[in-house]
Every structure is written in structure tokens, then in C-alpha cells.
């Protein structure tokens, strides 16, 4: 029997991706989608790619009914304030906001500039990245969202960090405009956004909080740059290895990353000596739940250049949420997430 799913905050880009994935998931039935802004309007009027796929209309979050799983795709601060209501309506809650990503309540003041509204619930949420917390998710009732940039950094650097090989890293991430969300602002106005290579976070990006939480206190210097791309994240990390590192040749790097990700269905190693796409390319990952990772060892130094790419709305948000649901409910982890991407696009 399929599980009934509700989506709270389904009108944004992440909500739209949740709908796209869940409407084709063989184990679930989407029964309700909320939006305060679009109450009564058909889903496809806001998400036109779903025309002919569903006849659901948006309903008020005040009218949410009991179901098996609730996904929450609301802005920061709104999940924490509404959690009590939803906890009475569903056995499982999977949040896509930042509200329950961090374990330490004081980190919210540091990174998000505000006190947490439900600090007593932080310990109840498992960080919703199955590659890192699969075992905990199998026992969890609540899963948190993940930061899209954090996912790229964590997956790209975790094998080095956990092997004790990483001294420090300088990371440049290039992102598409959808990372800014569906509501327009001055920065997203087409004449201001088109053609840009705009550094908007030279340091101190809040997603570093998740990186520290997952990888420890290794110094990681992160810069985020907006480019003319709608979807996607591209990461380039110059990783300074500890003196005497055993990574002398690229075959050593291959061995390390293969051991780390051999059993991971959504992490692919991409480092070819020939061809057009020798390293990770976000364009090829649009709509997919994959994170591609590549690398190049700088000769004559102890610097490893790691590259990664993913779709910020899928692996960086909705896809990891659905993947977490699959783990929590004991289904095959890849269910509903097998779309391989398109080429050319």
C-alpha cells in the first residue's frame, strides 16, 4: 500500500522538484500540497512542467490533513515554528529548510543571526545526507534538509578529511540563479543577473556550518560566485595535503575515492584523460540526484585539485530529501531517483 505524502510549501523551486520526483515515485501518493500564496490554484499553473501529470490544487497549510510523510519546503524559521502541528499529522517529517541542519543551537545565532525557536528538537533530526548518515536515518522519524553548497563540499572532501590527509582547502563554488529561490529580487532582475560572474560570498558562507559539523575543524576557505546558469553547482577545491601524504600518484587518489564511494549509488567518479567531459560538468546533471567528483594531482607538490558538480535543486535539496525518505521507510534507496540526465541540453 502506497504511503500518503503531503508537501508544505510546494510552490517554490524545491517544492516543485519534490513534486516532480514524488509524483513518479512508485511507493507514494501525493495527496496534498500547500501554499499560502496560491491557495485554490492548480499545481501546473505554478509548475508548468507538471501539466497533465496531476490535477491537485494548492491548499492552505491551515487545512493540512493527516498523512504518512510530510515534506517541508519553507523559508528558514518557518519549519521550527510549525513543527508541533505537523508532528501530530504524520509519522515522518522531512525538512528541506536550514531549521534543523545543525546540532548546536548556538550555531544558528552565529551563522544565521537568530536564536533557534525549537532547540530541544535539534537532537531529534538526522542530517538528511544518506551518504553520511544512512544508519541513523533507518531509525529516524525526522530528517533535516541539507545545504546545496555544503553537499558539494562535504562529498568532495570527506574521503581526504576522514583519512587524515587534508591540511586545509581553498574552495571556489560557482552556482546558478535558482539557488536564490523563486522570488524575484534586485540581484535576480534579468539585466542585473545576465552574463554575470558575481562573487556574492567571498567568505563566511553559512553552509560552512554544515561542513564543519560533518568534517570537523579543518580550515576550509569557501568563496561562492554566481554565474549565468539556472541550475547547478560546480566546485573546485585546492586541497593542501598533510606533509608526507601517501597520495603520490593519481592511482592513489582513485583508490581512496573508490573505497569511500564504491557502494554509493549517487556518487560517481569522473576523471578521464580523453573526451570533452573529462571532469564533472553540472549541465549533465540537471534533474538528477547524482554528485560527480573528479580530481587532478598537481605534480611536484602536495596539492590535490578536487572538482565536483551537482544539481542544487535535486541532490542539493529535493533529491536528497527523497533519498532520505527511501532510507527511512526501508525502500531501495534509488527508488524514484533513477533519472540519468540529458545530453545534449
N, C-alpha and C positions, 0 to 999 in steps of 0.2 A: 504494500500500500504506500503510495507516494506521500511525502511529507508536505504539509501546507506551509508556505513561506509568505511572509509579509516584508515589504520594504518600506522603511520610514525615511522620507526624504528622497523620493525617487525621481525628481525632476532634473537633478544636476547631471554632470558628466559621469561621475562614478555610479550614481543611481541608474543611469541609462545602460552602463556596462553590466551592472548587476542584472538588470532585466534581460539584456541580450543573452547573457550566459545562462541564467536560471530558466528562462522560457524554453530553452532547448535541453535542459538537464533532465535525464530520464527518470530521476528519483524524486523530483519535487514538482509541486504545482504552485505557481504564484497566484495567490488568492486576493491580495490587496496591496496597493501601493499608495503612499500618502504624499501629499504636497499641500501646504497652506496656500501657496500662490496659485495653484491650478486646479483647485477643487472642482470636480464635475467634468473636467476636460478629458478627452480620450488620451491614452498614453501616446499614441502615434502622432498626435498633434505636437508634442514636445520632442519625442524621439522618432522622427520620421522613418528611420530605418526599420522600425518595428510595425510599419503599416501592413495590415493583413495578417500579422502574427498573433495579435491579441486584441480583444475588444474591451479590456479593462479600462476603467476611468480612475483618475486620481480621486482619493477620498481625503477627508480631513484627518489629521493624526488623532484628533479627539474621538474619532469613530473607529479606531483600530480595534479589531476583534481578535479573539484567541486563535493561535496557530501553533505550529511546531517550532519554527525558526523565524526569528526576526533579524533582518539585516538593517543596520542604521547607517545612513549616509548623510549626516547633518554636519553643519559647521562646528568648529571647536567650541565646547562648553555646553552644547545642547544635549548630548547623549547623557552626560553626568546628571543633568537636571531632570531628565525624563526616565532614568533607569528604573526607578521603583514601579512606574506604571507598566513598563514593558516586561519586567521580570514576572509580573503576575499573569501575563498573557502568553508567554512562550517558554518552552523548556530550554531553548538555546538562543543566545543573543550574540551576534557577530557585528562588531562596530567597525566602521571604516574611518572614523574621525581620530584625532590625536588624543581623545579624552582619557583613554586607559592604556596607552602605549608604555608609559614609564612607571616603574615600580615605586619610585621615591616621590612622594607628594611635593617635596621641596624643589624638585627639578622643574615642576610646572611654573613655579614663580621665577626661576632662573631663566628658562628657555621660552616660556610663553607669556611671561609678565603678569600672571594672575594666579591666585590661590585655587587649588582644586576643590570642586564642590562636593565630591564624594570620596575623600581619601581612604575611607575604610573599605572601599570596594576595589581598590587597585590590585590587591593581592588575589582577587577572585578571577582576574582576567589573565589569560595566557597570550603572550605576544604572538600575533597571527601570522608567523612566517614558519610554515611546516618544516622547511629545511633546517631550522634551528630548534624548533620546539615540538616536534612530532609526538614524542612520547607524552608530553604534558597535555597536548591537545586531545589525545584519545580519551582523557579523563575529564576534560573541561566542559563546563556549561557555558562559559563566556570566553570569547576571543576578541582581542583588540585589533584595531587597524594597524597598518604599517605605513611609514613614510616612504614615498616612492624613491626619493633620493637615498634614503637610508638603506633600502633594499639593495640598490645597486652597489653601494659602498660595502655593506656587510657581506654580500655574496662574493664580491670581487676580492676582498681582503681576508676573509675568515680563514682560509687554509694557511696563509702566511702567519696570521696572528696566533692561531692555535698551535702551530708548530714552533712558536717562539722565535721566528725568523725575522719579524718585522720590527725595525727600529723606529721608523717614522714614515709617513707618506704624505705627499702633496697631491691632492685630488682636484681635478677640474671636471665639472659636470655641465654638459650642455643640455638644455631642456626645451620642450615645445610649449606652445602657448596654453594648451589645455591644463597644464599644471596650475595655472592661475584660477581655474574654476570656470563655471558657466556664466557668471555675472560680469557684465562689462565694467571696465574702469578706464581711467586715463591711459594706463600703460598698455591696455589691450585694444585701444582705438586703432583701427587699421593703419592710418597714416603714421602713427607712432610706433606700431609694432612691426610693420612690414619691413623686411630687409635688415633687421637689427642684429647686432651681436652685442648684447647689453648685459654687462655684469651687474646683477642686482643683489648679490650676496657675496661680497669678496671674502668674508669670514663670518664665523659665528652662526651659521645656518642652524635652525632649530632641530633639523633631522640628525645633527651630530649627537644629540642626546641619546637617540636610539643606538647609534654606532658605539658610543661609549658604554652603554648598557650591555651590548652584545659582545663587543670585542675587548673591553677593558680600557685602561687609561693610556693606550698607545697614542702618541701625538699624531693626529691626523688633521691636516690643514685643508679645508674644503672651500672651494670657490664655485659658485653656481652662476651660469651665464644663459640668458635667454637668446635663442636663435630662431630663425624663420622656419619653424616646423610646428605642426599642430600636436602630434603625439610623439612621445619618445623621450628617452634619456640616453645620453652617451657619456660614458665615464672614461677618463684617462687618469691613471694613478701612477705617479713615480714613487715606487716603493724602495726605500733605502733599507737594505738588509743588514742584519747584525754582522759584525766582523767575523769572518771565518764561516759564513753560511755555506752549507753543502750544495746550494744551488749553483753549480759551476757551469752547467750546460742546460739548454732548453729541455732536453730529455728529462732532467731532474725536476724541472718545473711541471712538465707533463705528468710525471709520476705523482707529484704532490697533489695536483689538482684532480687527477683521475681518482686517486684514493679518496679524496674528500667528496667527490660528486658522482662517483660511479653508479650509485643507486638512486640518484635524484632524477625524477622524470622531467623536470622543468629547468634544469641547468645543463647547458650544452657548452662544450669547449670548442672554440673556433680559433684556430691559429694555423693557417695554411701558407705554404711557401709560394703557391701559384694561385691564379684566378683573380677575379675582380673583387670578390668579397673575402679577403684573407683574414679580416678581423671583424668583430661584432659591428653590426650595422642596424640601427634602430628602425630604419624603414622596412626591413624584412620582418620585423617583429610586431607590426601593427595588428592589434586584435588578438595577439597570442599571450599565453601565460609563461612564455619562456624568458629566461635570462641567459644571454650568450656572454661567455667570458673568453678573452684571448690574452695573449701576453707576448712580450719580447724581452729577452735578456740583453742588457746593454753590455757590450764587450768591454773588458778591461776595467770594469767597475763592479760594485756590489749594488747595482740599481736594476730592479725589475720593473718594467713598464707593463701594467695590467690594464686591460680595456674591458668594458662591459657595456651591454645595451639591453634595454627592456622597454616595454610599453608602460608608461607611467599610470595609465588608467586600468590596466589589467594586472600584470604581475606586480605593479606598484600600488595596487588598490583592490579592485573588484575581483580579479583573478585569484589573488592570494586569499581573499575572504572566502570565495567558493571552495578553493583548495582546502582551507581550514575546516569548512563545514564538512567536506568529504571525510576528512580525518576524524572529526569529532563524532560523526554518525557511523563510522565504520565502513564506509564505502571505498571502492577503489579511488585512490587519490586523484586520478586523472579524469574522472567522470565529468563530462560536460566541458572539458578544457582541452580537447584534442585538436582544436583548430591550428593548422600549421603556418598560417600567414599567407601572404600573396606575393607573387613575383611575376611580372613587374608591377609596380604600383606608382 
